[in-house]
Amino acid sequence: MTRTAYVAQKGAVVRREGELLNVYVGGKREGQIAVHDLAQIVLMGNVLLTPGALDLLIERRVDTVLLTLHGKYRARLVGPGSHHITLRIAQYETLRDAGRALGIAKAVVRGKIANQRTLLMRHARQGGEESLRRACVSMQAAGERLELAGTLDEARGCEGSAAAAYFRVFGALIKKEGFRFDGRNRRPPMDPVNALLSLGYTFLANAVEAAVHVVGLDAYLGALHAPEAGRPSLVCDLEEEFRAPVVDALVLAAIHREAVVPGDFEDAGEGEPVVMKPEAVKTMARLFERRLARPVRYERLGVRLPWRQVIEQQARAMARCFLKGEPYEAFTPR
């Protein structure tokens, strides 16, 4: 099975030794990575890649991603472009058709709303606050308006309305002292919960973009997210349906099981972004990879697949949408 490796030790040096990558910190070997089944390597912070290691990653076409130590995306090493020219042409033609693009955007938003509502309703059934049920009603109303949307801007408005209702009550799902959520903020995140969400969404975007490259799609042309310089809009589209079941659920579990604690964050002062300590970043990376390895029922194939493979299957479903005109359906786990 293909996998992702993270290197987050400050001052680490990654060296090639045969068909292995060895990680050294202060001259001492701290880890070893086999490349034969490696799909992606994520280098976080001040990590040095030697020329030999770089050559091996290029040779084996390993997706190499560079993040800051706190999870902000910086760049990635991309190999030769896609040979799937027919697929790329079909993608461009489909998304130039306003009607077809709207249909795909609606499917993306429909799936996102459904998965967010599922997370809230699960907690509401466990004795959650009445506010959760009210939020679900508001999100259902946004979903009903979505079906009547006649433009991309109207579909985006429904997505925004549902997201606002969802995040208004997300804080009610957090029961651990020291963690408080008063609303979504980012770029930069100003509190520990937002920092965890932002980091998780960065990890998720990397996993989705890797799947997009494997399938041969153009990451920068999507339906729901308009083209914008430097933004992989198709990745943003495909990411939406996975935010709640993969990242939001993971953040809640990490907080409640004390995998992360308030002491893992440093407050830089009033009006300044919160800073997550390196060990907490590494903990979240491990938990995220464990989450992607967890199997879930994939009804389209009638089998259980790890979340990582589900993401790739959804990218392939999008490709069929472009090539064969099949309607795109977001993944909504039961």
C-alpha positions in Angstrom: 0.0 0.0 0.0 1.3 3.5 -0.8 1.9 5.8 2.1 2.9 9.2 3.2 5.9 10.0 5.4 6.4 13.2 7.5 9.7 14.8 8.5 9.2 17.5 11.0 12.4 17.5 13.2 14.0 20.9 13.4 17.3 20.9 11.5 16.8 17.4 10.1 18.8 16.3 7.1 17.4 13.6 4.7 20.1 11.6 3.0 19.9 8.8 0.4 21.6 5.6 1.3 20.9 3.0 -1.4 17.1 2.8 -1.8 16.4 4.2 1.6 16.1 7.8 3.0 17.7 8.2 6.4 16.8 11.2 8.6 19.6 12.7 10.6 19.3 15.3 13.4 22.6 16.6 14.9 24.5 13.9 13.1 22.5 11.1 14.6 20.2 8.9 12.6 16.6 9.4 13.9 14.6 7.6 11.3 14.5 5.6 8.1 12.1 5.8 5.2 11.7 3.0 2.6 10.9 4.5 -0.8 9.6 1.5 -2.7 6.0 2.1 -1.5 6.2 5.8 -0.7 3.6 8.0 -2.5 4.3 11.3 -0.7 6.8 12.8 1.6 6.0 16.0 3.6 8.9 18.1 4.8 7.8 20.5 7.6 10.0 23.4 8.6 13.8 23.6 8.5 14.5 20.2 6.8 17.4 19.8 4.4 17.1 17.4 1.4 20.5 16.3 0.0 21.0 16.1 -3.7 21.1 12.3 -3.6 17.8 12.2 -1.7 16.2 14.7 -4.1 17.4 12.6 -7.1 15.8 9.4 -5.6 12.5 11.2 -4.9 12.4 12.5 -8.5 13.4 9.1 -9.9 10.6 7.3 -8.0 8.1 10.2 -8.7 7.4 10.7 -5.0 5.1 13.7 -4.4 7.3 16.0 -2.3 5.5 18.7 -0.3 7.0 21.5 1.6 5.2 23.0 4.6 6.1 25.4 7.3 6.6 23.8 10.8 3.0 25.0 11.6 1.5 23.4 8.6 1.2 26.3 6.1 1.7 25.1 2.5 4.8 26.5 0.7 5.5 24.4 -2.4 5.7 20.9 -3.9 8.0 19.1 -6.2 6.0 18.1 -9.3 7.2 15.6 -11.8 6.5 15.4 -15.5 3.1 16.7 -16.5 0.1 14.5 -17.1 -0.1 12.3 -20.2 -3.9 12.2 -19.9 -4.5 14.8 -22.6 -7.9 13.5 -23.5 -9.0 13.8 -19.8 -7.6 17.3 -19.5 -9.4 18.4 -22.7 -12.7 16.9 -21.4 -12.2 18.7 -18.1 -11.7 22.0 -19.8 -14.7 21.5 -22.0 -17.0 20.4 -19.2 -16.1 23.3 -17.0 -16.6 25.8 -19.8 -20.2 24.7 -20.0 -22.0 26.8 -17.3 -24.8 24.2 -16.9 -22.5 21.2 -16.4 -20.2 23.2 -14.1 -23.2 24.2 -12.0 -24.3 20.6 -11.7 -20.8 19.6 -10.4 -20.7 22.5 -8.0 -24.1 21.6 -6.6 -23.0 18.0 -6.0 -19.9 19.2 -4.2 -21.9 21.5 -1.9 -24.7 18.9 -1.4 -22.1 16.4 -0.2 -20.4 18.9 2.1 -23.7 19.9 3.8 -24.7 16.3 4.2 -21.5 15.3 5.9 -21.5 18.4 8.2 -25.1 17.7 9.2 -24.2 14.0 9.9 -21.5 15.1 12.3 -23.8 17.5 14.1 -26.7 15.1 14.3 -24.5 12.4 15.7 -23.6 14.6 18.6 -27.2 15.9 18.9 -28.4 12.3 19.4 -25.8 11.8 22.1 -27.5 14.5 24.2 -26.1 17.5 22.5 -27.5 21.0 22.8 -30.7 22.1 21.1 -28.6 24.5 19.1 -27.2 21.6 17.1 -30.6 20.6 16.0 -31.5 24.1 15.0 -28.2 24.4 13.0 -29.1 21.2 11.2 -32.5 22.7 10.3 -30.8 25.8 8.9 -28.4 23.6 6.9 -31.2 21.6 5.5 -32.9 24.8 4.4 -29.6 25.8 2.7 -29.5 22.5 0.9 -33.1 22.9 -0.3 -32.2 26.4 -1.7 -29.2 24.8 -3.4 -31.4 22.6 -5.5 -33.1 25.8 -6.9 -29.8 27.6 -7.5 -29.5 28.7 -11.1 -25.9 30.1 -11.0 -22.6 29.3 -9.5 -22.8 32.3 -7.3 -26.1 31.2 -5.9 -24.6 27.7 -5.2 -21.7 29.3 -3.4 -24.1 31.4 -1.4 -25.9 28.2 -0.2 -22.5 26.7 0.7 -21.6 29.8 2.7 -24.9 29.9 4.5 -24.6 26.2 5.6 -21.0 26.6 6.7 -21.9 29.7 8.8 -24.7 27.7 10.6 -22.3 24.7 11.1 -19.4 26.8 12.6 -21.8 28.8 14.8 -22.4 25.6 16.8 -19.1 23.7 16.3 -17.9 25.0 19.7 -20.7 23.1 21.4 -19.1 19.9 20.3 -16.0 20.6 22.4 -16.2 19.6 26.0 -12.6 19.8 27.1 -11.6 22.7 29.4 -8.9 24.9 27.8 -10.3 24.6 24.3 -12.8 27.2 23.1 -14.2 27.9 19.6 -16.0 31.2 18.9 -16.0 30.9 15.2 -13.8 30.0 12.2 -10.8 32.2 11.6 -7.7 31.5 9.5 -4.7 33.0 7.8 -3.6 33.0 10.5 -5.6 31.0 13.0 -6.1 32.9 16.3 -6.9 30.0 18.7 -5.9 26.4 19.3 -9.1 24.8 17.7 -8.7 26.9 14.6 -5.0 26.1 14.4 -5.9 22.4 14.5 -8.6 22.7 11.9 -6.3 24.7 9.6 -3.5 22.2 10.0 -5.9 19.3 9.3 -7.2 21.0 6.2 -3.7 21.5 4.9 -3.0 17.8 5.4 -6.2 17.0 3.6 -5.5 19.3 0.7 -2.2 17.5 0.2 -3.9 14.1 0.1 -6.5 15.3 -2.3 -4.0 17.0 -4.6 -1.9 13.8 -4.7 -5.0 11.8 -5.8 -5.7 14.5 -8.5 -2.2 14.1 -9.9 -2.4 10.3 -9.9 -5.7 10.4 -11.9 -4.3 13.0 -14.3 -6.7 15.9 -13.7 -5.8 19.6 -13.8 -5.7 20.6 -10.1 -6.2 24.3 -11.0 -9.6 24.2 -12.8 -12.6 23.4 -10.6 -16.3 24.1 -10.6 -17.4 25.5 -7.2 -14.1 27.4 -6.7 -13.5 29.9 -9.4 -10.0 30.0 -11.1 -7.6 32.1 -9.1 -3.8 32.4 -9.5 -2.0 29.9 -7.3 -5.1 28.2 -6.1 -5.8 24.5 -7.0 -9.5 25.0 -7.4 -10.3 21.4 -8.3 -8.5 20.2 -5.1 -10.6 22.7 -3.1 -13.7 21.3 -4.7 -12.9 17.7 -3.9 -11.7 18.5 -0.5 -15.1 19.9 0.6 -16.9 16.6 1.1 -14.0 15.2 3.3 -13.6 18.2 5.7 -16.2 17.1 8.3 -15.7 13.3 8.3 -11.9 13.3 8.1 -10.6 16.5 9.6 -13.3 17.9 11.9 -14.0 14.5 13.4 -10.3 14.0 13.9 -9.8 17.4 15.7 -12.7 16.6 18.0 -11.3 13.2 18.9 -7.7 14.6 19.4 -9.0 17.1 21.9 -11.3 14.8 23.8 -8.8 12.0 24.0 -6.1 14.5 25.1 -3.8 13.7 22.2 -3.4 17.5 22.2 -3.7 19.6 25.3 -3.8 23.4 25.9 -0.1 23.4 26.8 0.7 22.4 23.2 -0.1 25.9 22.1 1.8 29.2 22.7 -0.2 32.4 22.8 1.9 35.2 21.1 -0.2 37.9 22.7 -3.4 39.9 22.0 -4.3 40.0 18.4 -1.4 37.6 17.4 -1.9 34.1 16.0 -1.6 31.1 18.2 1.5 29.0 17.7 1.4 25.2 17.8 4.4 23.5 19.3 6.3 21.1 16.9 5.5 18.0 18.9 1.8 18.7 18.6 2.2 19.2 14.8 3.9 15.8 14.6 1.2 14.2 16.7 -1.5 15.6 14.4 0.4 14.3 11.4 0.5 10.8 12.8 -3.2 10.9 13.8 -4.1 12.2 10.3 -2.3 9.4 8.6 -3.9 6.9 10.9 -7.3 8.4 10.0 -6.6 8.0 6.3 -5.7 4.3 6.8 -9.0 3.6 8.6 -11.5 1.7 6.3 -14.9 3.0 5.6 -17.8 1.5 3.5 -17.6 2.7 -0.1 -21.0 2.0 -1.5 -20.2 2.7 -5.2 -17.9 -0.4 -5.2 -19.7 -2.3 -2.4 -16.4 -2.6 -0.4 -14.6 -1.1 2.6 -11.7 1.1 1.6 -9.2 3.2 3.6 -10.1 6.9 3.5 -7.0 7.6 1.3 -8.3 5.2 -1.4 -11.8 6.7 -1.1 -10.3 10.1 -1.9 -8.7 8.7 -5.0 -11.9 7.0 -6.0 -13.7 10.3 -5.8 -11.0 11.9 -8.0 -11.7 9.0 -10.5 -15.4 9.6 -10.2 -14.7 13.3 -11.2 -12.7 12.1 -14.1 -15.6 9.9 -15.3 -17.8 12.9 -15.0 -15.6 14.8 -17.4 -14.9 12.0 -19.8 -18.3 10.2 -19.9 -20.7 12.8 -18.7 -21.6 10.7 -15.6 -23.2 12.9 -12.8 -20.7 13.5 -10.0 -21.9 12.3 -6.5 -20.0 13.3 -3.4 -19.0 10.6 -0.9 -21.4 10.6 2.1 -20.5 7.9 4.7 -23.4 6.4 6.7 
